Amino acid sequence: ALELAGLGLNNETRIAASRFPLAREPAVWADCYGLLLVSSSVRAQRPIPRESEEARYGAALEILERARHVGDANRAYYVRRANLLDHLGRTQEANEARTEAEQHPLTTADDYFLLGEERYRRGQWKEATNAFDHALARDPSHFWAQFFLSVCHLKMQQWEAARMGLGACLAQKPDFAWAYVFRSFAHEKLHATAEAEADFQSALGLTPDDDVRYVVSVTRGILQFNRNDLTKAAENFRRAVSLKPGQYNAYLNLAQIELAAGRFDEAARQTDLAIQRGAPRQAVAGYHLERGRRLLIESRFHESLDASSAARELSPGDPLPDELRGRALLALARYEPAERSFEQYLSKGGPGKSDIFRARGLARMKLGKFSAAVDDYTRALELAPDAGIYQHRGWAHFFADAWKLALRDFSAAIALDPSNADAFVGRGLAQVMLGRYREAVMDAETAIRRDPRTPEMMHNVACILAQAAHRAEVDTHQPDRQPLAASYRSRAVLAVHATLARVDPQDRAAFLAEKIVPDTVLDPIRNEADFKTLQGRYRNR
């Protein structure tokens, strides 16, 4: 378009005014001015392979300066100039440009559009949206303001607004293929699959160039991938590779297909091809992040940790690699670095999700930081009340000797999930520590009926019954306290047997010696004949 006007990116010459009708000349130069500003921003964002930053931003500044030959400098010009000069280290000139920008008020639709486009390039979607809205208020037919506004709506996940805006674009220019491509995104997010496919067909029916075909193939593949149709998605990504083998995007998407299929070596090969074609660090970091998540699901924790490190190195300011790292470290029982990783995730602005606080709370429980764990579980409950989190906070209170608070949380967990055996075990322990031994035994019996799956939980049942025996024995208000205590002791020993039954046979002697025998809570049953026999049996092994 600039060459047709006699003003390409590589020359500064205006053509004679006689080429255009006199009435059209101001609009032509205004369009050329805007194109040069946009081209400058694009050049700054797209480095040539092996090009230095100084060369890239210098080339963008040269394009920007050519705009002065076709129009008067406005605020958008000076804002771009200040940004480029900052990148070139020319701070004083950048500050002077910012001062100039403030002295140029925004008046026309093009002024606001160009300001919005600059904000758009910097990823400031809300600020860009505001500028595009102002442009359309001054000129409702401004096509590019409407188009960029619609793309901002996509970026902010405002799907219905995006769909309506792109529809308005197509009402103005029904042969603009990119509007169909972008609207397909909105249709897909609104679960209008047929409409999304119709937009793809409309875009391809306009006999577009390879750029549009490439984006259609990649976009179609992404939507099919999101629907878990990996075969069709791979076909579209390979079609995109055949159209533009020098573009990195399709290779990275093929890597995602391979990760989903568990073919990690092939995923790495596709990623290497993308890197050779200039894939940006942020995109490659995203690959390592997804690789780490897949490895975590497959319990390949050390490899997942390595993937999180690769993602952190490529994108040090991104909190998501720290989340992945924390989860891998938690699975590896490396609790101190896991706690630090979750803290780094939050310090980098990662969303305070319930699951994050739950995970950090678990790390802190393992480190004996019970009060800190209570804080984490409380924040998790504020975001998403859940029986499991109430139970975890109950244990944190219990180990901090806050038995009344533990009792409250275990009761809340039971109210939300009455089938949870572990919550009854926890409440039983809290009850017996508060002297409510009859209620504690009822909780222990309920837990047994719900079949605690782990030996640790069944061991806790034995502890409840042993402590109940002691408290019954010293309860002077209980007329039959001796027979009742003997009954509790007998049931506690049976619970010890049930505990060992849940341990692998080769590990039972070690579990008895390391977990059961040293536990002073079981002192009330140590003199029971059956308990002594049990010790002797495993001691001989």
Buried (B, 14 or more C-beta within 10 A) or exposed (E): EBEEBEBEBEEEEEEEEEEBEEEEEEEBBBBBBBBBBBBBBEBBEEBEEEEEEEEBBBBBBBBBBBBEBBBEBBBBBBBBBBBBBBBBEBEEBBEBBBEBBEEBEBEBBBBBBBBBBBBBBBEBBEBBBBBBBBBBEBBEEBBBBBBBBBBBBBBBEBBEBBBBBBEBBBEEEEEBBBBBBBBBBBBBBBEBEEBBBBBBEBBBEEEBEEEBBBBBBBBBBBBBBEEEBBEBBBBBBBBBBEBBEEBBBBBBBBBBBBBBEEBBEBBBBBBBBBBEBBBBEEBBBBBBBBBBBBBBEEEBBEBBBBBBBBBBEBBEEBBBBBBBBBBBBBBBEBBEBBBBBBBBBBEBEBEEBBBBBBBBBBBBBBBEBBEBBBBBBBBBBEBEEBBBBBBBBBBBBBBBEBBEBBBBBBBBBBEBBEEBBBBBBBBBBBBBBBEBBBBBBBBBBBBBEBEBEBBBBBBBBBBBBBBBBBBBBEBEEBEEBEEBBBBBBBBBBBBBEBBBEBBEEEEBBEBBEEBBBEBEBBEBBEEBEEBEEBBEEBEEE
